[in-house]
Amino acid sequence: MTAQLHDVLPSWRDGAARDALLTFLEASTEVPEHERLACFDNDGTLWVERPDYVQLVFFVDALGRAVARDPDLRNRPEYAALLDRDAAAMGDLGLPRIAVALTELFEGVSPEVFTERVREFMARARHPALDRPLRTLVYQPMLELVDELRRRSFSVAIVTGGGTEFVRAVSEQLYGVPPEAVVGTLIEYDYAGGDRPALRRTTRVVGGANEGATKVVNIQTQLGRRPVMAAGNTDGDTEMLAWVGSGDGPTLSLLVDHDDAEREFAYSGQSVSLSGTEPVLDTARRLGWTVASIANDWDRVFPDG
């Protein structure tokens, strides 16, 4: 290992995970620059996802404001279940029905207005358990990895199950990833023509949720290249990590294991939208992926501690 590599990834503790990352970074010089693509899941891989997804917190915040303007909205079962945090009712209603109801809160708005509302929310929102601004709850070790990849002429993309437009609103500020390099769950727009054409959000999803095999398909259709490195944290990332790991030449499939209840949260990598799959940690061990334990491999979790 070169002396230069001792200075990179300072928030990663010495161990098998850091060694695997450094080995891959050194070997990546063998990959032609135009093939150096790294894809990162977002929720639970680049920023915190517990106790609730950041995007869900945004929508619930918008729902509270909407109900303040129109109290009758509270009578709708989907909204009542969310506002009351009624897990049983939410389970009975089902995630797809609740998701559609939430997207209706922004039906008809332009992409620019939606982006403004996301950014306004992120500028003021705090995490209820960690008591920190949500925008600061990005993982410092992963930011260091992203920066190191860029120094080695990698293109970096975010491939998320979250809404494409939601992540695009903050991806450049938080990670330096431009909007066009975000692959997520797509909301369809309606086009209004005339002398001043406009786009308006709908509640229709293009091609389903960006989870599982859909991530692989969307990487190809939207980015047009097979990554040589990918990172995720749940079985919703299994197909993406397996696709990358089975490629030619130096590759890296990185799984973040949330096992640190003291500094963050401890939970399994079971996707809320998938079921009946092999536990992702078992898949990682069977296929030889690199597993990053937050408890053991990260010297610090967030940028300031």
N, C-alpha and C positions, 0 to 999 in steps of 0.2 A: 504494500500500500504506500502511495507516495506521501511525502510530507504535507503536500497541499491538502490531501483528503482529511488529515487530522483536524483541519480548521473548519470544515464544513459540518452542517447539521449539528450545531452546538447544543440544541435542546434534546438531542437523542442520546440516551445513555449507551455506553459500550455494551455490546451483546450481539446476538445472532441477527436481530433485525437491522441494526445499524450497519453491521458488516455486510449484509446482503444489499442494502441500499448503496453503500460505497462501492461494492463490487460492480453493481449494475451501472452506476454513474461512470466508473472508470471504463467499463466495457462499452458504454454507449458511443464512444468515439468510433467504434467499428460500424455504427449505423449511419447510412447516408443522411445528411441533414434534412432532406425533404421527407424522410420517413420517421423523423423523431417527433412522435405525437404521444402525449400523455393525457389520459382521461381520468378525472377525479369525480366520484360521486360527491354530493354536497352535504346532505343531512347526515350527521354522524361521522362524516369523513373529513370535511373541511370546517364545519361548525356544529354547535351543539344541537341535539334533536330531542332532548328530554327536558321536562316531562311532556312537552308538546312540540310538534314541529313549528318552526318559526313562522312558516306560511299560515298554518292554522291559527296561530296567535294573532297574526295580522287580520285574517278574515273575521275572527271573533271580535276583535277590536272594532272593525268596520261594522259588524252586526250591532254591537252595543250602541254605536253612534246612530245607526239607522233606526233602531228601536226608540232612541231618545227623540227622534224626529217624528216617528210614526209608531206609537205604542201597540197598535193592532198587529204589527209584525210578530209580536211575541206569542201570538196565538197559533202561529204555524208550528207544527210538531218538530220539524228539524231545528228551527231556531230556538224553541223552548228547551229542547234537549241539550243544545250547546250552552245556552245561557245558564241552565241549571246544573251543568256538568253531570248530567244523568247518564251514566255509562250504560245502564240497562236499556234505556230508551234509544240511545245511539246505536247499540248493538241490534235492537229490533228494527230500526230504520235502515241500517246498513250504510257503509261508507259511501258508495256511489250516490245514493239519494241525498245524503248530507252535502257531499261535494258539489252536486249540481245546485242545491239551494244556496250554497255560499257563493258560487260563481254568479248567481243572479244578482248579487249585491252590486256587481260592477257591469252588468249587462248594459250595452249601449254606450259605454264610455270609450274614449279614444285611447290608443296605446300610450300617448303622451301623458294623459291625465292619470292613467293607472300607474305609470312609472313615478309620477310626482307623489301619488298617495303612498306608494311603497316606501319611497325615500323619506317622506315626512314621518311615517310610522317608525322606520328604523332609526331616525334621528332622536326619537324620544323614548322608545320602548325599553323596558328593563326586564331582566329575567326574574321570575317570581321566587325561585329557590336560591339562585346564586347571587341575587341582588347586585347585578352588574348590567350595564347597557348591553342590549342584545348584539349590537354591532361589534362589541369587543369579544364576543364568545366564539372566536375563530381559533383553530388549534395552531399554536406557535410551531410545533414540529412539522406540521404539514405545510405551513407557509414557508418554512426554511427549505423543504423539499421542492416546492414549486419554484422558489427563487433559484435553487441550484440547477434544476432542470432548464430553466430559461438561460442561465449562464452557459449551458451546454447546447444552446440553440434548439431547444425543444419548443414546439407549439404545445400550449396547455389548454385543455378544454374541460368544461364541467358537464358531466352527463348525469342528470338528476331525475328522480321521480317527481320532484316538485314542478310547479308551474314554470314554464320557460320564461314568461315575461316577468314573473316575480323575481326570479334569480337574476335575470338580465339587468334589472333595475339597480342591483347592488354588486354585481360580480366584478366590475372594473374597480370600484372603490375598495372592496374587501380583498380581492385576490389579484387584481391586475389582468383579469380575463375579460376581453371585450364581449359585448352582447352577442355577436355573431358566432362566438365559440361556446355558447351555452346550448346544450341539447337537453330538453326536458319535455314535460307533458304539455302539449300545445292546445291552446284555446283557438278556435276558429274565429275569424273576423268576417263581418259583412262589409262589402264595399258599396259606398254611396257615390255615384258619379256626378257629372256636372262640371261646371267651371272650377269648383273647389272640391275635388274628390276628398273623401274621408273614409277612415276605417273605424268600425265600431265593434267592441267585444260582444261575443255571443256566449251561450252556455254550452256550445258544442265542443267536444274534444276530438282532436284529429288523431285517429289511429290508436286510441286507448292510452292508458297510463304508461309512462316510460319506465317500466320495470321489467326485470328478467330478460328474456330474449329480445324484447322490444328495444332495449338499450343497444344491443348489438346491431340490429337492423337500422336504428336511427343514427348511430355513429356512421355507418356506411352511407346512408342516404343523405345525411346532412353535412358530414365532414369529409366523406369520400376517401378516407384512409384508415387502415387498420393500425390501432395504437400498438406501441411496443411496451408501454407501461400503463397500468391502470390501478386505481385504489378505490376500495369500497369498504362497507362495514356490515352488510346484511346479505341474506340469500337473494335479495333483489338485485344484487351485483354479481351473483355467481356466474351467469353466462358471460358477462363482460370480462370478468377476471379469467375465466377458463379460455375464452377466445384469445385474449392477449397471451396467456401462458403457453398456448399451443402454437404460437407463431414461430417463425424462423429467427435465428440470430439471438442476440441478447434481449431478453424480455424480463419484466418484473410485474408480478401480480401481488399487490399489497392489501392485506386485510387488517383493518383497525379493530381491535378487540376492546370493548368497553368493560373493563374489569376494575375500575377505580371509583368506588363509591365515596371515597373521602374527598377527592379533588374534583370529581365530576359525577358520573352515574355508573352503576354496574348493571348490565343487562345483556341478554343474548342477542345475537344478530338475526332475529326472526323478523322478516318483513311483515308489516300489518296487512299488506295487500296480497300476499302469497301464502299458500299453505301446502302441507304435504311434501315439502322438500327436505332433503338431507340437511342437517344442521351445518351452517356455513363453516364453522370451525372444523368440523369433520371433513368437509370437502377440501378445505385449505390444507389440512395435514395430508390427506390422501393424494392431492395433486402437487404438493410441494410448494405452495405459495408462501410468501413471507408474511408472518403474523406480527403485528405491532401491538404489544400489550401496553395500554395506557399506564397501568400501575408500574410496570417494570421497565419499559423502554423509553418513556418520556420523562425528562428531568423536570419540565414544566409543561403545563397544559395550555394555558392562555398567554397572550403576549406579555402581560405584566406580572406573571407569577404562576 
